[in-house]
């Protein structure tokens, strides 16, 4: 995962890594149950720890995870979805206030 996003700006690299992580966990089913939920929680924590919190509606999250699980959404589509649903920069900077 270290090489994913290499040569990109910080935000784009973090989003690319998050999309890779999300799709990998959903598609490869590392757990007996709860793969999509766990994948999303892990990716949400990854983004938050890197200073890029998500702001998405529950229905939109469910749709994305279902599409990835059904093979209907690519890693690129997941990346675009994540980038679109990041909190706006002004919301990120006020987070600690």
Steps between C-alpha positions, in 0.01 A plus 500: 500500500802723549546557125133577433458868430872560465571824316156645577417783733422405859119512474488307173742239635294452817179467296663249263625291794157514664329380181751216463447398862120520475472295184757244618323437829154478341605274210737264682266427795763469775232456767218247544236775522483877479761553230337808348425663835847424633664619179316830521585553868868430431509737205310768689754474785791504252370819341425664835848419632648659190292816544236429236167416665214371288162668489260265324140392543438148630303405188786615275751299703282190482458540122874529442582199718229291332625593155860414590385168651300416187795584274317798351733774634870515422782628716502816287129552568561448872782755483272754330226437757741547791643821351149636449394417856796643690412779740564841353837650592347764729315224691826305542688795647224570754487141617730556797332827606 
